[in-house]
Amino acid sequence: MVALKVKRIEMGTVLDHLPPGTAPQIMRILDIDPTETTLLVAINVESSKMGRKDILKIEGKILSEEEANKVALVAPNATVNIVRDYSVAEKFQVKPPERVEGFLRCPNPNCITNDEREPVDTVFVRESREPLEYRCRYCERTVREDQIRELIRPS
Ligand SMILES: [Zn+2]
């Protein structure tokens, strides 16, 4: 078996233990512009913990805990490694954010956030952590964890 070796980065953020295939969505959630950022993306690689996983290395950008926590919406078990001088300076587990603004679509077609003429940015507030559930601030519709992935707006 050939082990995958991904280049080490000097400074940046490594998101590990992402469910397989979620890396592109995570780039969207974090609003990463691949034309302006150096990224190392590993999709569907072997993982002893998860079977298969994605890894995303963002070179030259340190994510704040608040930014990184948005990742928990599609990757609840993601770990974040902050790299400085080629070594891990900080490591933490993501936690689902209390508020989610902008990048999720409300599933209710009559919600004012889906108004074609005057769309309003969505705001979802966390209702419950286990199971993960959010409520639209405008129409009160709830969104469950298993719905979140399909409600992420394309960039
Ligand atoms: Zn709504």
Residues whose N, C-alpha, C, O or C-beta is under 5 A from the ligand:
A	BS01	ZN	C106 N108 C111 C136 Y138 C139 R141
